[in-house]
Amino acid sequence: MNERIEKLLKDYPRMIQERNCVAREIASFRGVTAEEVIESMYTVHTDGERVRTGGAADTTANIALNYKDKMDRFNKEWFEYLEVNLRLVNDEIIFFETALSSLSGKLSAIMRDLVVEQMTWDELAVKHFISRRMIGYYRRKAIGELDRLYEAYNKRTIAFMLS
């Protein structure tokens, strides 16, 4: 589990960036246009070795009858996918930040500065009046506590799913 915590510590800025990107994508969502749907429907699709018997008239009729439904369905599904993606990333960030805030003693402030504020070890040493060696000690101790918090979270999640 320590590997997961190490990965979260490292990936926190990327997760924030991903959340912001998806949120902006949702805010400016336009979906696919009718022209894009028609173009995708007009391209000839081969079905393996089978020879197609329909001509251009069949394709045109199919496009005329189905493009609006396909466009609406695709846009709805894509928007829902973006919303789920945003919720998952946001939930992960919120739990991680809550876990950081729940660390004991000085660990919370030090880890918040290290991970959220992206301070260097030298900046941390100056701000918190500690040595780089103590930062390493606090970091290892925080990883142990975070590991226990995530283990409890996983147990609660599993218990809920099995109930």
Secondary structure as the mmCIF struct_conf table of DSSP 4:
data_model
#
loop_
_struct_conf.conf_type_id
_struct_conf.id
_struct_conf.beg_label_comp_id
_struct_conf.beg_label_asym_id
_struct_conf.beg_label_seq_id
_struct_conf.end_label_comp_id
_struct_conf.end_label_asym_id
_struct_conf.end_label_seq_id
HELX_RH_AL_P HELX_RH_AL_P1 ASN A 2 ALA A 27
TURN_TY1_P TURN_TY1_P1 SER A 28 SER A 28
HELX_RH_AL_P HELX_RH_AL_P2 ALA A 34 TYR A 42
BEND BEND1 THR A 43 THR A 43
STRN STRN1 ASP A 47 ASP A 47
TURN_TY1_P TURN_TY1_P2 GLY A 48 GLU A 49
STRN STRN2 ARG A 50 ARG A 50
HELX_LH_PP_P HELX_LH_PP_P1 VAL A 51 ARG A 52
HELX_RH_AL_P HELX_RH_AL_P3 ALA A 56 SER A 101
TURN_TY1_P TURN_TY1_P3 SER A 102 SER A 102
BEND BEND2 LEU A 103 LEU A 103
TURN_TY1_P TURN_TY1_P4 GLY A 105 LYS A 106
HELX_RH_AL_P HELX_RH_AL_P4 LEU A 107 MET A 111
HELX_RH_PI_P HELX_RH_PI_P1 ARG A 112 VAL A 116
BEND BEND3 GLU A 117 GLU A 117
HELX_RH_AL_P HELX_RH_AL_P5 TRP A 121 HIS A 128
TURN_TY1_P TURN_TY1_P5 PHE A 129 PHE A 129
HELX_RH_AL_P HELX_RH_AL_P6 ARG A 132 LEU A 162
#
